[in-house]
Amino acid sequence: MCIQSVGEEHRKEMDGLQKKLKWYAENQQWLDKDSARLRQKDAEIVHLTEKLRQLRTDVSHFTDAQFTWLTFLFRMRLFRPLLDTFVMVTKSFFAACHHAVRGPVL
């Protein structure tokens, strides 16, 4: 083996090791970012769990009538877009009927 071939082998091995080192460093950056996001999500879960626990405590003090009223309000919030559409269609229908029978609504 000549010195040139040993030197060339050494250079190739060093290049390979540098590529591996660069790959490990980039992966570590990704792992650090993921770890930070996971810590943030864990903190959010703890916060939301505590908030849910507090809401359950607050709800337990409601009377049946108050709970029924809150349930109604929640359902109205969910069905409000449907209700708005129904009102709009109904108004359009009655306006069209009135126009057909008596002329345009002023």
Backbone torsions as a table, in degrees:
resi	resn	phi	psi	omega
1	MET	NA	133.9	-179.7
2	CYS	-94.9	165.9	-177.1
3	ILE	-64.1	-34.8	179.8
4	GLN	-63.9	-44.1	-179.2
5	SER	-67.2	-36.5	176.4
6	VAL	-65.3	-43.0	178.3
7	GLY	-63.2	-41.6	178.8
8	GLU	-64.9	-42.6	177.1
9	GLU	-61.0	-44.3	179.3
10	HIS	-61.1	-43.9	179.8
11	ARG	-62.7	-44.3	179.1
12	LYS	-62.4	-43.1	179.2
13	GLU	-63.8	-41.2	178.6
14	MET	-64.6	-41.5	177.6
15	ASP	-61.4	-44.7	178.6
16	GLY	-61.6	-43.5	179.4
17	LEU	-66.2	-37.4	177.9
18	GLN	-66.5	-38.7	176.9
19	LYS	-63.5	-43.3	177.9
20	LYS	-62.2	-43.6	179.8
21	LEU	-62.0	-42.2	177.9
22	LYS	-62.7	-42.7	179.1
23	TRP	-62.0	-44.9	178.9
24	TYR	-62.9	-39.6	180.0
25	ALA	-65.5	-42.8	178.4
26	GLU	-64.9	-42.2	177.6
27	ASN	-62.5	-38.5	179.3
28	GLN	-64.5	-36.7	176.5
29	GLN	-62.8	-44.0	177.7
30	TRP	-62.2	-42.4	179.1
31	LEU	-63.0	-40.2	178.6
32	ASP	-63.5	-42.1	178.6
33	LYS	-64.3	-44.7	178.6
34	ASP	-62.6	-40.2	179.4
35	SER	-63.1	-41.6	178.7
36	ALA	-64.3	-42.1	177.9
37	ARG	-64.3	-40.3	178.8
38	LEU	-65.2	-40.3	176.3
39	ARG	-62.5	-39.7	178.3
40	GLN	-64.2	-44.3	179.5
41	LYS	-65.4	-39.2	177.0
42	ASP	-61.5	-42.2	178.3
43	ALA	-64.3	-39.3	178.2
44	GLU	-65.3	-40.0	177.9
45	ILE	-63.0	-43.0	178.2
46	VAL	-62.0	-44.3	179.9
47	HIS	-62.0	-47.1	-178.4
48	LEU	-68.4	-34.6	176.2
49	THR	-63.4	-43.2	178.1
50	GLU	-65.1	-40.5	178.1
51	LYS	-63.1	-42.0	177.7
52	LEU	-63.6	-42.2	177.6
53	ARG	-59.9	-41.7	179.3
54	GLN	-66.3	-42.1	179.1
55	LEU	-64.0	-39.1	177.8
56	ARG	-63.8	-37.9	177.3
57	THR	-65.5	-43.3	179.2
58	ASP	-63.2	-42.1	-178.0
59	VAL	-67.3	-31.5	-178.2
60	SER	-65.7	-17.1	179.4
61	HIS	-89.8	-5.3	-179.2
62	PHE	-75.5	148.9	170.8
63	THR	-79.5	169.3	179.1
64	ASP	-61.2	-39.7	-179.8
65	ALA	-65.0	-42.2	179.2
66	GLN	-64.8	-41.4	179.9
67	PHE	-64.9	-40.9	177.7
68	THR	-61.8	-43.6	179.1
69	TRP	-62.9	-44.0	178.7
70	LEU	-64.3	-39.3	176.9
71	THR	-62.3	-42.8	177.8
72	PHE	-60.4	-46.5	-179.6
73	LEU	-62.6	-40.1	179.0
74	PHE	-64.0	-44.1	179.4
75	ARG	-65.6	-37.6	178.0
76	MET	-62.7	-37.8	178.7
77	ARG	-64.0	-38.5	-179.6
78	LEU	-72.3	-35.3	-175.4
79	PHE	-98.5	4.1	-178.0
80	ARG	-58.1	-45.9	178.9
81	PRO	-60.1	-38.2	177.8
82	LEU	-65.6	-42.3	178.8
83	LEU	-64.0	-43.5	179.0
84	ASP	-60.6	-41.6	178.6
85	THR	-64.1	-43.0	178.5
86	PHE	-60.2	-45.1	179.9
87	VAL	-63.0	-43.6	-179.3
88	MET	-62.8	-45.2	-179.8
89	VAL	-65.4	-40.9	179.7
90	THR	-63.3	-45.0	179.1
91	LYS	-61.7	-43.2	179.1
92	SER	-62.8	-41.2	179.9
93	PHE	-62.8	-48.2	-178.8
94	PHE	-67.9	-34.0	176.8
95	ALA	-65.9	-41.2	178.7
96	ALA	-65.8	-40.4	178.2
97	CYS	-63.9	-44.5	-179.5
98	HIS	-63.0	-42.0	179.7
99	HIS	-63.7	-40.4	-179.0
100	ALA	-67.9	-34.0	-176.2
101	VAL	-88.9	-46.1	-170.3
102	ARG	-120.6	-5.5	-176.9
103	GLY	107.0	179.7	-175.5
104	PRO	-64.6	147.2	176.5
105	VAL	-79.2	130.7	179.4
106	LEU	-91.4	NA	NA
